[in-house]
Amino acid sequence: MPRRTSRTALDRLRTPGRLTGFLKSASICVLIAGLLSPLAQTASAAEAAAPNDYCGGQCSDILPPGENGNATLAQVLLNQAFGTQPDHAEDQLGPYANLAKGYPALTNSTIDTFFNDASFGVASDQVASTLSPAGRTDVTIVRDKKTGVPHITGTTRYGTEFGAGYAAAQDRLWLMDVFRHVGRGQLTAFAGGAPSNQGLEQQFWRNAPYSEADLQAQIDNAVAANGARGQQALADANAYLAGINSYIDASDSGRYFPGEYVLTGHKDSITNAGTIDHFKITDLVALASVIGSLFGSGGGGEVNNAISLMAAQERYGVTKGTEVWESFRERNDPEAVLTVHNGESFPYATKPANAQGEALPDAGSVSTEPLVYDPTGTGADQSASAASATATANALTSAKRGMSNALVVSGKYTASGHPVAVFGPQTGYFAPQLLMLQEIQGPGISARGASFAGLSMYVELGRGQDYSWSATTSGQDIIDTYAVELCQDDYHYLYHGTCTAMEKIEQKNSWAPTTADSTAAGSYTMRVWRTKYGPVEYRATAGGKKVAYTTLRSSYLHEADSIIGFQMLNDPDYVKSPQTFQSAVQHINYTFNWFYADSTHTAYYNSGNNPVRASGVDAEFPVWAQSAYEWKNWNPATNTADWTPASAHPNSIDQDYYISWNNKQAKDYATASWGDGSVHRGNLLEDRVKKLVAAGGVTRASLVKAMADASLADLRAEDVLPDLLKVVNSSTVTDSTAAAAVSKLQAWLTAGGKRTETSAGSKKYADADAIRILDAWWPLLAKGIFEPGLGASLYTAMQANLPVDESPSAAHGPTGAHAGSSFQYGWWSYLDKDVRAVLGESVQGPLADKYCGGGSLTACRDILISTLKTAAGKTAAQVYPGDTLCSAGDQWCADSIVQRTLGGIKHYNISWQNRPTFQEVVEFTSHR
């Protein structure tokens, strides 16, 4: 059995993590024998009639590790003791992993070796089971033999949604329960007080501290604002909830509910005492707040921006310091890769000529607002404090790791004349997966694809009858920071001249040890002070005045609004063209890039409620909480304002091709996160797809190959290392250590600069030494090049805006290490621009100074060789120090992807790939 993975946020949600030390194998076998009651309903063969499907067998998808994310106590114990897997818990992991070595020989006919056939319906000889949930006559759930995906077919709208809820609970009940508690800030009380559980609930509750009344009001407002569609969404949600709760009752009485409920003390394995709480409609809003915060809320970071700007001004003076800061910010870098690359401009959050209302903090006065109060026991120990600090940093950064990529090619450049798309979200890797696959067919609904567990009343990413769609995180700025001037005391502030009390929102949690989590007892209170301008995140002085810095997000109090857009995407009578697709996703208020393909057209649209800011406000920095600097027509009671019109959002129809990997959307369209410069991981797709389009005759296989090739590329090696070696080789390298390192790096580049196994399953990298050297060299390089010129203080401050590196083995973002996604944020563009400038090459949008060696090629070369020698001398154990999964020095394992256990079932780790978690390959052959 594989060892357990490291306990970072989300990871430690595993419930039976200590079972192997708690129960011996013999006692497990005895217990299992007493638990082998019926585990599932009886299957019967039937044929599901395929609705209108215009994909001609050319739609495919994949979502590891497997569809089945529920396991009874017996199945959990068998997995812990012997590694056995429940049916369909792991059957998509192998095909997904095998693409890393199998893609070079890929053909159209072998795509489904690595993907699932995503055609509608199930052939009669492939039906594994047919269920009429709760004995209903208006819906059936058919599951196929290969993957166990539910194909839900209803004759009434209510029955269809009831079936969707029932199927969701069959496949993800425990996960859904976990995340409704995360969204409510109640995870530790539900699943245990492990430090990472503490950190997770703190990270999300800080951003969305909702009361029950807040959650209900969001539903009421979304329904009221959307007429008949709002009423339909409410009816769908209630039917969906009825299906979930019907499964809860059936599995409870039949004793085939997820075993995690026993292991966490919610149910008794002998008497069946205890309850599994029914889901209610406000739980769906709590779930949506977590998903929106993880993947669809661009912005924030204004206080960190202010701190680094002031550090630059302290170092260089106001004028030069501002110039330096702006050059690193790269707001509108002319060398940045763009999704809309036809030159069209979409100005948003651009730098004003004369900034108004800025409220920069006084130097050294900023402190982060505490979230945790009155901790006891393990809520107050060192591990808890560290987890809390990490959660705070993740919650407040502008570097939102939303991930995901897309490659879409117009039919003009394909072999068939039909558009081809390969796209999907990178949502991390979990067991069970956050997403689940399903097909839903019923009145007004016809789709197959992936949905977040607990929000699967509609397919959120997938295909309709004759079109497909997907999304990537966009990250444009919909979060602003306001400085509210305090009055009377620290909990009153001036609102339009009136001293106003802040609202105190609290969540009190306590926990005790369980079989799943032996963390000793503890408790704490999470407390947020809320203003009309949003929750308080920092305190400081500004111009000598005491202030609280708050964050206002346009989707705050509107977590439920996007349901209308997803409803439209599933409606075959609504989406019939690229224009109606764009109209549908305009109803999604989270920050996403949306892509579309049918048999003739492709399209793109950037969604999100982008606020119309007051004239002169710079979105990069905090502004005073005064009416002159508020969003246009902002209503604090409802958090509504004027949003920029749809035409102002980057959008396009039938561009030659589209790529997206969380890169800049279009010219003049600023994103909140840093790093949209000359080198971005989007370039890995751009370079490959552009080459394919130039040659013409693109196929599904060739586009998958481009994606897969990029997924193994080391961005630093492909786009920065060649210029670094130019500097190093500008004269003969005489030092033997440096020369040997250069030789290895050059050989790796010649081989393609990829992080790939010597052969499938070898668990050893080809060019392992070169990879080790670059992993060790990069942070030394960045420091050696930039710290002398910037100074230690400014160099450190800039890293709070943009981390230096994000290699595959690094622990980064809410999912920690072993997460697959890499090279989203780093200083690759800075090194690229600076080294090219030192080489005398043309640089558009250069940095304000030359940093490497002060601009001297000789001095720069000395820095590179000195740091290279140091890096070459680092052992594998030093570069890859190991964790609870990997031994020190195990390079492949350090990079490897782990399905982080959110329940009781563990899976093997797979070789690193930088690709979507759920992925579609589509080419429609005809249209309605």
N, C-alpha and C positions, 0 to 999 in steps of 0.2 A: 504493500500500500504506500502511496506517496505520503510524505510527511506533510504536516499542516503548514499553511501559508502564513506569512507575517500578518500581524494584527494591526493593520492600519484601518482608517475609516472605511466603513462598509464591510470590510473583510471580517471584522470581529463579530459581525452579526450572526455568524454561524452559531447554531444552538447546541449541537452535540459535540462540540470541539474537544471536550474532555472525556468523552465516553470511553476511549480506549484505555485510559488510566483509571476509569471508574468501575468498569465491569470487566471481568476476565472472560475469555472466549467461551469457556464452558458454561458460565452462567448466562452469557448472551444466548447460547444455543437453547438452553432451557427456557429462557424468557420468550425467545422467538417461537418455540413450539407451542407455547400457550397463547400466542397472539395471532396464529394463522387462521383468523376468521376471514370470511369473504372480503376480498380487497376491492372488488369492482363489480359493476353490474354485468349481467350475462350479455355476451355479444351475439348478434344475429346478422347473417349475411343479407345485404341488400344493395341495391344499386342506386346511387345518387345521380339524378339527372343533371348533366352539366348545362348551366344557363348559357346565354349568348357569350361566346368566347372567341374573340377576334385575334388571339395571339398565335394561333396556328402551331401550338406546341413549342413556341419560342420564348416563353416566359419561365424564368427559373428564380429560385431564391434559396437562402440558407440562413439558419439562426442557431448557432451552437449554444450550449452543448446538446440540448434536445428539448422536445416539446413538453414532456412530462416533468413538471416541477413540484409535484406532490409525492410524498412517500409516507406510508404508514410507519408506525413505530417498528414493526418487524422488519420492514425494508430498510429503515435507517440503521438498525442494529446490524443487519446483514452487511450493509455497505461499510459500516465502521469496522466490522470484524474481518470481513473477507473481500471487500472491494466489489461485491456484486452490485449490479445496477438494476433499478426498476426498468420495465419496458419503456423505451423511447426517452429515457433520461439522458442518453449519451450518444445516440446514433447519428447526430449531425456534427459531432466534434471531429471525428476522423476525416470525413470528406472536406470539412473546412480546413483542417490542418494540412491535409495532403496537397492542397493547391500550391503551397510554398515551393515544393520541389516538382510538382506535376505540371505547372503552367507552361513551361517551354514547349511541350509537345501537345498543347491543347488544340482541339479542333471544335467546330460547332457541334459535331456529333458526340463529343466526349464531355461537353459542359456539365451535363447532369451526372457525371461521375463525381463532381465536386459541389454540385448544387442539387436542390430538389426541383422536380417538375412542378411549376406553379400554375398549371392549367386549372381551370375551374372544374369542380366535381371530382368524383372518384370512380374509376372503372369498376365494374361489378366484381371482377376477380381480385380487386385490390381493397375491398371493403373488409376492415377488421372488425368493426362493431357498428351497430346502429342503436341509438338510444332515443326514446321519447321522454325527455326529462319531466319528472313529477307526473308521468302518465298523460302529459298533454298531447292533444291530437293535432295541434297547429304548429309543431316544430319537431325536427329530428336533428340529432347530432351524429353524423357519420364520421368515423375515424379511419384513416387509411393504414394499410399494413406497414408501409415503409417508415413513416415518421410519426404516426399517431396524431397528426394535425386534425383539429376539429373542423368539420365542414358543416356549418349550421344553415339549415334551410327551413324557413318559416312560411306559412300561408297567411299569417296575420303579422302586423308590425309588432304587436305586444309579444306574441309567441317567439318571433325572431329574436327580439332583445332579451327575453327571458332565457332563451337558449344560449345567447352570447354570455350572459351572466353565469349561467350554470356551467358552461364549458370553461370559463375563466377560473371559477372556483375549483373545478376538477383539476386544472393544470397549475394554478398559482395561489391557492388559498392562503397558505402560510406567508408567502411573500407579500401578498396584498395586505395582510394583517400587519406585517412588520412596517410597511411603508405608510399605512394610515396612521400608525403611531409615531413614525418619524415626523410626518407632516404636522401632527398635533403636539410635537415636543414631548412625547410620552414613551419613548423607546425604552429607556432604562427600566421603567416600571413594568414594561411588558416583556422584554427579552433579556434583561440582566444589566448589571452596572459596569460591565467591562469598560475600560477607558475609551475605547474607540466608539462604543455605543453612546457614551457621554458626549464625545466630540461630535458625532453625527447629528444627534438631536439638537445640540447647541448651534451647529452651523446652519441648519435649515430654519430653526425657530427664530434665530436672530433676524433672518431676512423676512420671515412671514409670521409674526407673532399674532395669530388670529384667535379671537374668542369664538365660542360657538355661534354667537349672534353675528359676528363678522362673516363666518362661513355661510350661514343661511342667507344673509343679505346679498352675498355675491350670486347665489342661485336665483334669488328673487329678482335682482336687478338684470341678470342676463336673460331671464325669461321675459321680463317686461319689455326689454329693449328690442326684442327680436320677433315680435308678432307670432305668426303661426309656426315659424321654425323654432322659436323659443319654446312654445307650448309642446311641440313635437319632441324637442330635446328633453324636456322635463318628463314627458311620458316615457320616452325611451330609457332615461336614467332610472325611473322607478321600476320599469319592467326588468331592466338589467339587475337592479338590486334584488328584486324578487327572485330572480334566478340564482343569484349568489346565495341568498339566504335559504332557498329551498335545498341547495346542495349542502349547506352547513347542517341543516336539520337531518337530511338523509344520511350524511356521512357520520353524524354524531350517533344517530340511532343504530346505524349499521356498523359503527366502530371502524370505519375506514378513513377517518379524518387524518390529516398530517400528524406524524408522530412527534413533531416539534412541540405540539401543545402539551404532550405528556412531559417531555424533557424540560420544559420551562415552567412546569407546575400548574398549568391551566386545566389539565385534565388528569384523571387518575386511571392508570392502565388496567387496574383490576376491577374497580367498581364503576368506572366511567363517570364518576362524579366530576363536577366542574362544568364550565360553560365556554362555548365559543360565541362571542358576541356577534349578533347580527350586524350587518353593514347598514349604514344610513346615508342619506344623500349628502350630508356634509362631509362624510368620509371621502367622497370623490373629490371635493374641493381641496381637502388636505393632501390627498395624493397628487392632484394637479399642481399644487404649490411646490412640491418636491421636484417633480419633473421639470417644471418651468424654471425653477431656480438652478437646477443642474445644467440644463441644455438651452434655455431660451430667454435669458435675462442679461443682455449686454449692458455694460456700463459700470459705474462706480469707480473707485480709485482716485477720486479728485483730491482727497487729503494727501495721499501718497504723492500724487503729481505735484502738489504745492510744496511738499517737503523737499522733493528732489529739485524743483525749480529754485527754491531758496538756497539750497546747497550749491547749485551752479552759480547763482548770483553772488553768493558769499565767496566762491572761489575766483570768479572772473570779473566781478562787477555786474551791475544790472544789465547793461546792454549786451556785453559779450556773453554773460552767463545765460541770458535768455536765448541768444543765438545758438549756443551750445546745446541747451535743453531742447530747443525746437528741432535741431538736426538729429538728435537721438529719438525724438518723439516720432518722426517720420509720418506726420499727419496725412500727407498727400504725396508720397514718394513717387517720383516719375518712373522709377524702375520696378515698382511693385507689380506683381502679377495680378491681373484683373479677371473677374468672371465675365462681366460685360466689357469686351475688349474692342468694341467698334469705335471707341473715342467719345461716346456719348457721356455727358456730364450729369451727375445727380448730386448737386451740392447739399451737404447736410453736416451740421456740427463743425463747420469750417471756422478757422481762426478769424475773429473780428478785427477790423482795422484798429479800433480803439475799444478795448475791453471795458465793460461797465459792471459795476457792482461786485468786483472780486473781493473775497473775504479770506485772504491768506492768513494763516495762523501766525502768531508771534513765534519767533525762533525758539525751539525747545519747550514750547508750552503744550504740545499735543499729548493727550493720553487716551487710550482706548477705553470706551465705556464698558464697565464690568457687566457681565451677563449672569454669572453665578454668584449667589448669595447663600449664606448660612450652610456651607457644606459640612457634612459629618461623615465619619468613616471613610470608605473608599471614594467618596465624593470630594475629599479634601487632600488626598495623597499626591505624591509627586507625579505619578502617571496621569492622574486626572488633570492636574494643572497643565502638563505638557499637551494632552489631548485638547484641552480647552484653548490653549494658545494656537495650536494648528487649526482648529475649527474657526477661530476668529480670523486668522490670516486668510483662510479659504473663502470665508464669507465676505470679506471686505476688499479683496483684490479685484482689479479689472481684468485680470488674466483668466477669464472663464474658459475652462477646458471642455468645450462642447463637442469638439471633434467632428467626425463624419466627412465623407467625400463623395464626389459625383463626377462622372464622365459621360457626356451626352453629345452625340454626333448627329448632325443633320443628314437626312436621307440623300442629299446631294452628293455626299462623300462616302456613302456606303455601297457595298457590293449589290445589295438588293434594291436600293432606292428607298428603303424605309429607315427611319431613324433608329439608332441603337443607343441604349443607355445601360450603364453599369453604375449603380449608386446605392447608398445606404448610410445609416447613422453609425458612428462609433460610440457606443454607449457603455463601454467597458465590458468586462467578462465576469459573469456571476453564475452561481448555481443555487437556485434556478435563475435563469436569465431575467433581466428587468422587462424585456419584451417577450411577447408570445405570438406565435403564428396562428392564424385562423382564416377561414373563409366564411363570409356571411352573405346569404342570399335570402331576400324577403322583399315585401312591398317597400319600394323606395330605397333599397340597399342592395348593392351588388359589388362585392369587393373581396380580395384576398390579400393578406399581407401581415404586417406586424403592428401590434398595439402594446402600449405599456400596461402591464398587469394591473387590473383594477380600474382601468379606464378604457376597456376594450369593447364598449358598446358600438364603436365604429372602428374600422381599420384606419390606422393613423398614417401608415407608410406602406404603400403597396400598389396594387393594380385594380382597375375596374374592368369593364367589359372590353373596352378598346383603347384604354389609356393607362398609363402608369405614372406614379409620382413619388418623389422622395424629398428629403430635406437635409441640409447641413446647418450647423449653428453659425449665425452671422455675426453677432456681437456688436451691432451698432448701439450707440449710447442712448438708452431709455431710462437711465438712472442719473439723477442729479443730486449734488450735495449742497445743502443750505446751512448757513451759519445763523442760528437763532440766538438773538441776544437775550441773556438771562436777566431776570428781574426778581426781586424779593428774596429768592433763594435759588438753589441749583435745580429746582423742579418746577419753576415758572419761567415763562419766556414771553417776549413781546410778539403779539400777533396783531398786525395792523394798528400798532400803538397801544394795545390793551394788554396788560399783564395777565397771562393765561396759564392755567395749571396744565402741566403735562399729565397724560393718562398713564397710569401704571398697569401693565399687563404682566401677570405672573403665571408660572406653571411650576407646581411643586411635585417633585418625583422622589421616590424612595425605592430601594431594591434589596433583595436578600439572595443568598446563594441558591442555585438550582443545580440539577444534574447537568444541564447544558452549560451553565456559566457559574463557576465556583467563586466568582468575585465576592468578597465579603460585603456585608451589609453597608449601606451608605445612603445618603440623601443630599439633596440641595434644592434650592429654588432658583429658577431662571426668571429674571426680571428685566423687562424692557420698558423704557420710558418713551411714550409715543406722543408725537406732536402732530399738528395738521400738516407739517412738512415731512412726515414720516418718522421712523424710529431713530432715536439718538444712537450714534455710533462712536463718536469721539467727543471729548471736551478739550477746550483750549482757551486762550485769549487771542483776540484779533484786534489790533489797534488799541490794545490795553483793556478791551472790554471782555468780560467773561461770556463765552459762547458755548453752545452745544452744536456739533455738526450732525445733521440728520441726512438720511438718504431717502429720496422720493423716487419711486419706480412707477412707470406708467402702467404696468400690469399689476401693481399692488391693489388689492381689493377687487381685482378683475381676473382671478385665476380660472374662473369658469367660462369666461367669454368665448374662448377659442373653440368651444364645443360646436358652435354653429358652422365654422369653417370645415371641421372634420365631417360633420353631417353632410355638408354639400359635396365634399370629395367622394363620399360613398354613394351619392345619388346619381344613377345613370341618366336621369331626366334633367339633371342640372349640368353636370360636366359633359360637354359634347365637343369641346374645342379648346385650343390654348387660351382663348379669351375668357371662357367660362371657368377654366381652371384658375386663371389669375384672379378672377372675381371671387372664387371660393376661398383662396388662401389669404385674400385681403381681410377676411374675417378672423384671422388668427393673430392675436395680439402679442405673441411671443416672437423673439428675434430669430428668424430662420431664413435661410435661402431655400426656395422651393423650385424643384425641377419637374418637368413634364415631358412625356413622349407619347405620341400615338403613331399611327401608320404613316402619317404625312408630315406632322409638325412637331417641333420642340418648343419649349418655352421656359422662362425663368421669372421668378418674382421674389423680392425681398420683403418679408412680412415684419410686422411689429407696429405698435403705436408709438410713432416718433413724435415727441412733443414739439410744438412750435414755441421756441424760446423767445424771450424778450430780446429786442434789438440790443446788440452789443454784449450779450452774455456769452462768455467762453465756456463751452461745455466741459473743458478740461479741468476747471478749477472750481472750488466752492464759491458761492455767491451769497450775498446777504439775503436773509429771509424777509424781504420787503416786497410790497406789491409791484414795484417797478421791475423786479427781476423774476417774477413768477412766470410760469408757462401761460401762454395766451388763453384767456377765458377759463383759467383753472378754477374748479370747484372742489374745495378740500373735503366737503362732505361725501362726495362720490368719487373723488380722485379722477375726475374727467377734465379734459381740456381740449383745445384744438390740436388735432394731430395733422401731420403733413399729409397732403393728398396722395392717393395711390400713384398718380403720375410722377410724383417726386421720389418714389422708391425705385431703386434700380430694378429694371424689368426689361424683358426682351422676348421676342418671338422669332424663331427660325434663324438665330445666329449660326454661323458655320459649325461651331462647337461651343460647349460650355464645360468648364472645369471648376471645381470648388473643393478646397480643403481648408475651409475656415480662413481663406485669404480675403483680401480687399475686394469689395463687390464691384466698384466702378470708380471712374475718375471723380475726384472731389467728394467722395462719400467716405466720411471718417468713421472708423470703428473705435470703440472705447479701449480695447486692448492694444498694447504696444507690439511692434514687430512686423508691421506691414511694409517691409523694405525690399531691397534688391534680391534677397535670398529668403524664400519662404517654402514650406513644404508643398505649397501649391505649385511651385515650379516643377516639382517632380512629375506631376500630372500634365502640366502645360507643355513641357518639352516633348513628352511622349505622344500626347494626343495631337499636338500641332504637326508632328512628323507624320503620324498616321493620316491625318486629313490631307496633308500635302501630297501624299502618295495616292490617296483615294482607295476605294474598294474596302472600306472598313467593315469588319464582321463582328459578330458577337464575340467570337474567340479572340480576335486581335485586340479588341477593347478590354476584355478581361485580362489578357496578357499584359497590356500596358498598366492596368491597375496593379496586377500582381507584381510586376517588375518594380514599380514604384514602392510597393509595400515592403520590399526588402532592402531598399536603398538607404544608405546613410547620407542624409542631406548634407552634412558637413563635408563628407568625402566627395560627393558628387559636385557640389557647387562652390566650395571654399578651398578645399585641399589643393586643387591644381594651382591656384595662385600662391598659396603658402609655399608650395614646392618651387615655384618660379623664383620666389625670394631666396629660399635656401640654396637653390642651384644657380643663383646669379654669379657665384664663383665656386670653385671646387671645394667640396666638403672634405676636409682633411681629417677631422676627428673620426676615429673608427666607430665609436658608438653611434654618433649622429649619422654617419654614412650608412651603417647597417639599418638604422631605423628608416632612413629615406628610401633605401632600396626596398624594404618591405612595404612601405606605404605606396610607392610607385607601382609595385607589382599588384597590389590590391586594386589600385585605380585601374590598371590595365585590365584586370579581371572583371571590372564593373563596379567596384566599390560597394558591394552588397554584404549584408550580414546574413549568410546562408550556410546551411549545413554542408559538410563534405558530401554526404549522401543522405537520403531520407532516413531519419531515425538514428543517425550517428551521434547526435547530441554533441557534436564538435563543429565549430565553425571552420570553413575554409578561410585562409588568411587570418587566423586567430591572433597572431602576434601583431599584425598591423592594426586590427580592430582594438586590441588592448592598448596599443600605443596612442591611437587617436582619442580613445576614451580618457586616457590619463592626461593627454596633451591639451585638450580643449580648455578646461578651466585654467590651467597654467598659462596658456596662450592669452586668454582674455585678460587675466590679471596682469601678465607681463606687458601686454600692449597698452592697456588703458589706464591702469592704476597710476603709473607715474605722471601722466598728463592730467588726469581728472583729480587725483588726490584720493586718499583712502575714503574720506567722508562722502564725497560725491559718487565715487565708484560704488560704494555700499548702497547709497540712496537710490541709484539707478537700478540696482538689482531688485529693489522692492517693486519697481515698475515692470521689469522684464528680467526673468531669471537668465543666467548665463547659458545654461545647457539643459537639455531634456533628452538625454540618451535613453535607449530602451531599458537599461537597468536602473534608471533613476526612480526614486519614489516621488511622485508629483501629483498634485491635484487630489480630488476627493477619493480617487480609487487607488492611490498609493502605487507601489511598484508592481511589476508583472501585469501591467494593464494594456500592453500592446501599443496604444497610441503614443507616439513620440515625435519629437522635432516640431511641435507646434509653437513653442516659445523658446527663444534663445537669442544669442548675440551674433548669429551667423551673418546677418546683414551688415552689422557694424564692422565685423572683421573683414568681410568681403569688400566693403567700400573703402575701408582704411588701407588695406593691403594693395588694392588696385590703385589707389591714389599714390601710395609710396612707389609703386612700379611705374608711375607716370601714365597710367591708362586713363581713358575718359570715364568719368563718374558723373552721372546725373544725380542731383540731390546729394552732394557729398556731405560728410560730417563737417562741422565747423572748423576743426583742426585736423592735422595729420598726427596720429598718436603713436604709431609703431616707430620707435626710435626717433621720435620727434620729427618724422618725415624723411629721415636719412635712410637710404636703402641699406647701407652698411650697418648702421646701428640697429635697424629693424631686423636684419639677418642675424645679428648677434643675439637678439632677444629670442628669435625663433629657434636657433640652434641650441641655446642654453636651456630653454624650456623643453625642447625636444629630447635632449639628453636626460633631463630629469625624468621626463615621462617614460622614456625607454627603460630606465632603471627601476621603475615600479613593477613589482611582481603582480601576477594575476590576483593573488590573495589581497593585495593592497587596493587594487582597482575594483575588485568585486569581493567585498568583505564578507558576503554570505548573510543568510538570514535563517529563519526556521524552516524554510523549504530547501535552500541551497547551501552547500558547503562553500567556504571561502575559496576563491579562485576558480569556481565553476562558472565560466563565462557564459556558456549556452544557457544554463539554468538561471543565471542572473537576469538574462534578457527574456526568458520564457514567459509565456502567457499562462496565467492561472485563472480558472473559473472560481472566483471567490465565493466561498460557501456562505450563503445567506440562509441556508437550511441545513438539513442533516446529511445530504448526499455530497460526496467528494468526487472529483474527477482528476484525471492526469493532466499535467501541464504539457503545453505544446510549444513548438518552435515559434520564435517571434515573427509576427507579421504586423504591419502597420496598415490595417484595412478596416472597413466597416464591420461591425458585429453582425448586424442584419444586412444582407446585401441582395439586390435584385439584378438580374441580367434580362433585359427585355428587348424585343423587336416585334412589334405588331405588324401583321401581314395585311390587315384590312380594317375597315371602319364601318360603323353603322351608317 
